[in-house]
Amino acid sequence: MAQAGESTCTLGEVRHRCDLVVFWGCRPSATHPRLGERYAVDAAGRFTPGGRADRFVVAVGGDAAHSDGADLFVPVAANA
């Protein structure tokens, strides 16, 4: 296990490998409207051929009204 640095990946890796997608305190549908359909949520990939059916989407923080596409919304208090 790495002790330093950061974990990164390309959007292609997200499309092909991610079965859990976490959006933390953001509104990607407003800032990056094609992200979900092309890469993160709906797109079928090599290891996620079912697209949305193969993924679990979590929205953390932000406004619950904007998390309608998420499977789970986790509220987080501001400045927590």
Backbone torsions as a table, in degrees:
resi	resn	phi	psi	omega
1	MET	NA	136.5	-179.6
2	ALA	-68.0	141.0	179.1
3	GLN	-103.7	-12.7	-179.3
4	ALA	-147.5	163.0	178.8
5	GLY	97.2	-167.9	179.9
6	GLU	-134.9	155.4	178.2
7	SER	-90.5	128.4	-179.6
8	THR	-133.5	164.3	173.7
9	CYS	-160.1	165.3	177.3
10	THR	-89.1	165.9	176.5
11	LEU	-64.7	-30.7	175.6
12	GLY	-63.5	-39.7	176.8
13	GLU	-66.3	-36.6	176.2
14	VAL	-60.0	-48.9	-178.6
15	ARG	-59.9	-43.6	-172.9
16	HIS	-85.9	-23.9	-170.1
17	ARG	-122.2	-24.8	-172.0
18	CYS	-75.7	124.3	172.2
19	ASP	-108.8	-5.4	174.0
20	LEU	-130.4	124.2	179.2
21	VAL	-121.9	125.2	-179.5
22	VAL	-116.7	123.8	173.6
23	PHE	-106.7	116.9	-173.0
24	TRP	-106.6	109.4	174.1
25	GLY	57.4	39.2	-178.6
26	CYS	-142.6	169.9	176.5
27	ARG	-125.3	78.3	-176.9
28	PRO	-62.0	-25.8	178.5
29	SER	-66.1	-24.6	178.4
30	ALA	-93.9	-38.4	-175.4
31	THR	-90.0	-32.0	-179.5
32	HIS	-138.2	73.3	-169.4
33	PRO	-61.1	-24.6	-178.4
34	ARG	-96.0	-4.3	-177.9
35	LEU	-56.9	-47.3	-177.9
36	GLY	-63.5	-47.0	-176.5
37	GLU	-74.0	-31.2	-177.4
38	ARG	-89.6	-32.9	-171.5
39	TYR	-132.3	-54.3	-161.4
40	ALA	-91.9	-29.6	-171.4
41	VAL	-120.2	-59.6	-170.7
42	ASP	-91.5	-21.3	-172.1
43	ALA	-68.3	134.3	173.8
44	ALA	-78.9	142.1	-179.9
45	GLY	-131.4	179.3	-177.8
46	ARG	-59.2	-43.3	-179.1
47	PHE	-103.6	-0.2	177.0
48	THR	-130.9	64.4	-174.2
49	PRO	-65.6	-20.6	179.7
50	GLY	-84.4	0.1	-179.7
51	GLY	61.3	-121.0	-176.1
52	ARG	-60.1	-34.9	-179.0
53	ALA	-65.2	-22.6	-179.6
54	ASP	-94.6	3.5	-175.7
55	ARG	-122.7	151.1	173.0
56	PHE	-117.0	122.3	-174.9
57	VAL	-108.9	129.1	-179.6
58	VAL	-120.5	132.7	173.4
59	ALA	-110.4	124.1	-178.0
60	VAL	-115.2	128.4	178.8
61	GLY	71.4	-173.8	-178.9
62	GLY	75.3	-158.1	-175.8
63	ASP	-99.5	128.2	-179.2
64	ALA	-60.9	-27.8	-180.0
65	ALA	-64.3	-22.6	-178.5
66	HIS	-99.5	10.5	-178.6
67	SER	-109.4	26.6	-174.3
68	ASP	-62.5	-24.8	179.4
69	GLY	-88.5	-2.9	-176.2
70	ALA	-86.9	149.7	174.4
71	ASP	-77.2	-27.5	-178.1
72	LEU	-144.6	133.9	173.9
73	PHE	-113.4	128.8	179.1
74	VAL	-115.4	108.1	-179.9
75	PRO	-73.2	140.7	176.7
76	VAL	-132.5	127.6	179.9
77	ALA	-66.8	144.6	177.4
78	ALA	-61.0	142.7	-179.8
79	ASN	60.7	27.5	-179.5
80	ALA	-87.6	NA	NA
